[in-house]
Amino acid sequence: MNVKKVVVFVLAIQMMACNGRLSDEQKRKIKDEMESSQIVKIPEATITEAAFEYGRTIVAPLEARDQQLMNQKLIDSLQEAFHVNIKALNANDSLLREVEKKMIEAYLGAGSEQLTDNVQKMGVDSIFYTKPFMKTHPDGSVELIKVVGIKMSKREVIKQIKK
């Protein structure tokens, strides 16, 4: 962060040395750059809400086009576009992390109730968003098809707050 400020300051001095003074546009750009590089304390509740919103944005195309999570091309493009890691969570997967196992168990233990998405902390710098994909049968019963897990960095979520 300090490096950015130094670069902006050096550029400002350099421009003043060349022109003698800065134009209003140059001043505005420098001010905007300095404001965007300031450190701001963001409450956990705000980060959690932003993680829900970010997760829902990522899941929307999957929910509409690939509830079985079989379209690897779509998953790869979403991972690249949003800078996240997306995977289908299966109860039998021995490579699941502890938080992933707990989420699967919670969804499976809930039975046929309407299940909702969830956000959990994963370490100090990551957030884990899960969304169950449900199927409603003609008799009104509900079946859990898949659970999608999205690991996102806290930094990416915070960037979304600032937009």
C-alpha positions in Angstrom: 0.0 0.0 0.0 2.8 2.4 0.9 4.6 1.7 -2.4 1.5 2.9 -4.3 1.5 6.1 -2.3 5.2 6.7 -2.9 4.7 6.0 -6.7 1.8 8.4 -6.8 3.8 11.0 -4.9 6.9 10.7 -7.1 4.7 10.9 -10.2 3.0 14.1 -8.8 6.4 15.7 -8.2 7.7 14.7 -11.6 4.6 16.2 -13.3 5.0 19.4 -11.3 8.7 19.6 -12.3 7.8 19.2 -16.0 4.8 21.5 -16.1 5.2 23.6 -13.1 1.8 22.6 -11.9 -0.9 19.9 -12.2 -4.1 20.2 -14.2 -7.4 19.6 -12.4 -7.7 16.2 -14.1 -4.3 15.2 -12.9 -5.1 16.4 -9.3 -8.3 14.4 -9.4 -6.6 11.2 -10.6 -3.9 11.5 -7.8 -6.6 12.1 -5.2 -8.7 9.1 -6.4 -5.6 6.9 -6.3 -4.7 8.0 -2.8 -8.3 7.3 -1.6 -8.4 3.9 -3.2 -5.2 2.8 -1.5 -6.3 3.7 2.0 -6.8 0.9 4.6 -10.3 0.7 5.9 -11.7 -1.5 8.7 -14.6 -3.6 7.3 -16.9 -5.3 9.8 -17.2 -9.1 9.7 -20.9 -8.9 9.1 -20.3 -6.8 5.9 -17.8 -9.3 4.7 -20.2 -12.2 5.4 -23.0 -10.4 3.5 -20.6 -9.7 0.6 -19.5 -13.4 0.5 -23.2 -14.5 0.3 -23.7 -12.0 -2.6 -20.5 -13.0 -4.4 -21.3 -16.7 -4.0 -24.8 -16.3 -5.3 -23.5 -14.4 -8.3 -21.1 -17.3 -9.1 -23.6 -20.0 -8.5 -26.4 -18.5 -10.7 -25.0 -19.7 -14.0 -24.4 -23.2 -12.5 -27.9 -23.4 -11.1 -29.3 -22.4 -14.5 -27.2 -24.5 -16.8 -25.3 -27.2 -14.9 -26.9 -28.5 -11.6 -25.0 -31.8 -11.9 -21.7 -29.9 -12.1 -20.5 -31.9 -15.1 -19.7 -28.9 -17.4 -16.0 -28.5 -16.6 -15.6 -25.7 -19.2 -18.3 -23.6 -17.5 -16.8 -24.3 -14.0 -13.3 -23.4 -15.3 -14.5 -20.2 -16.8 -16.3 -19.2 -13.6 -13.2 -20.0 -11.5 -11.1 -17.9 -13.8 -13.5 -15.0 -14.0 -14.2 -14.8 -10.2 -10.8 -16.0 -8.9 -12.4 -18.8 -6.9 -12.2 -22.6 -6.6 -15.5 -24.5 -7.3 -16.1 -28.1 -6.6 -18.9 -30.6 -6.1 -19.0 -31.9 -2.5 -19.7 -35.6 -2.1 -20.1 -37.3 1.3 -17.9 -40.2 0.2 -14.9 -38.0 -0.8 -12.0 -38.8 1.6 -10.1 -35.6 0.5 -12.7 -33.2 1.9 -11.5 -30.6 4.4 -13.1 -30.6 7.9 -15.4 -27.7 7.1 -16.5 -29.3 3.9 -17.4 -32.5 5.7 -19.4 -30.7 8.3 -21.4 -28.8 5.6 -22.2 -32.0 3.8 -23.3 -33.7 7.0 -25.5 -30.7 7.9 -27.2 -30.7 4.5 -27.7 -34.5 4.6 -28.9 -34.4 8.2 -31.5 -31.7 7.4 -33.6 -34.2 5.5 -36.1 -33.0 2.9 -36.4 -29.4 4.3 -35.7 -26.5 2.1 -32.0 -26.0 2.5 -30.2 -22.7 2.1 -26.8 -21.5 1.1 -24.1 -21.0 3.8 -20.9 -19.1 4.4 -18.1 -20.3 6.7 -14.6 -19.0 7.5 -11.9 -21.2 6.2 -8.6 -20.2 7.8 -7.7 -16.6 8.2 -7.8 -15.5 4.5 -10.5 -17.7 2.9 -14.3 -18.0 2.9 -16.2 -21.1 2.0 -19.6 -20.7 0.4 -21.9 -23.7 -0.1 -25.2 -24.0 -2.0 -27.3 -27.1 -2.2 -29.0 -27.9 -5.5 -32.5 -29.3 -4.8 -35.0 -31.1 -6.9 -38.7 -31.0 -6.1 -40.7 -34.1 -7.1 -44.3 -34.1 -8.3 -45.5 -35.4 -4.9 -43.9 -32.3 -3.2 -40.9 -34.1 -1.7 -37.5 -32.5 -2.1 -34.3 -34.2 -3.0 -30.7 -33.0 -2.5 -29.0 -33.4 -5.9 -25.6 -31.8 -5.3 -23.8 -29.4 -3.0 -21.5 -26.9 -4.7 -18.6 -25.6 -2.6 -16.8 -22.3 -3.5 -13.6 -21.4 -1.8 -13.0 -17.7 -2.2 -10.3 -15.4 -0.9 -11.3 -12.8 1.6 -9.5 -10.3 -0.5 -11.7 -11.0 -3.5 -14.8 -10.6 -1.4 -13.5 -7.3 0.0 -12.8 -6.0 -3.5 -16.5 -6.6 -4.3 -17.5 -4.4 -1.3 -15.5 -1.5 -2.7 -17.2 -1.7 -6.1 
